[in-house]
Amino acid sequence: MKQIICLANSRKQGERCIAGIDVDTGKWIRPVCDKLYPQDGRIPRSVRLVEGREPELLDILEIPLADTGNDFGFESENRSVLPGCWNCLGKAKTKDLLGYCGDFTHILHNSCKYVNPSYLQSLPSHQRRTIELVQVVSFSVEPRWRGTIRSASGDSLAKAKITDPVLVQQLDAGYEPPNNCLVTVSLSLPWAGQNWEGEAPCWKLIAGVIEI
């Protein structure tokens, strides 16, 4: 069993992608159902529910996980989900999360909206980052729910798709995220549009927002 602070519960191919910080190590963990979904590891509702509800941001989740998992070629944070119930042990405090924000020049490796899988594969496994908690000082949202953020370190991410269904529901109801907040940015699996030329990239997604 591993305990993680839930910082992402975002849409993924009709199911969800769950991710969080390992309470013991301070490192990211992304549970994956790689036996049920060997193509992408998405977490089905029947597996992820905690006492009949969706995992929520800041939940301290106890999850049966293996020490390894399918990395789909470049995701170093993945751990395979084992049989057993998921439990919620309590809630983390927002102030305790600031120490987990990445102290990096760029949000997920570069200043673009995407990262190429070949670049991630060129890095040692421990240097591959496919999910990151960012302290944000500016946050604006556009129609069709794409967000533009600027980090405390000065890097920006423009028009990233928002995949957190709870946040989308709030936006639909008129919610405006504050400028100062914590944002979980995650990489998608490789995807290219119809007229895209070259390697299918991993797009940067806004997978969770926590008010400070």
Buried (B, 14 or more C-beta within 10 A) or exposed (E): EBBBBBBBBBBBEEBBBBBBBBBEEEEBBBBBBBEBBEEBBBBBEEBBBBEEEBBBBBBBBBBBBBEEBBBBEBBBBBBBBEEEEBBBEEEBEBEEBEEBBBEBEBBBBBEBBBBBBEBBEEEEEEEBBBBBBBBBBEBBBEEEBBBBBBBBBEBEBBEBBBBBEBBBEBBEEEEEBEEEBBBBBBBBBBEEEEEEEEEBBBBBBBBBBBEE
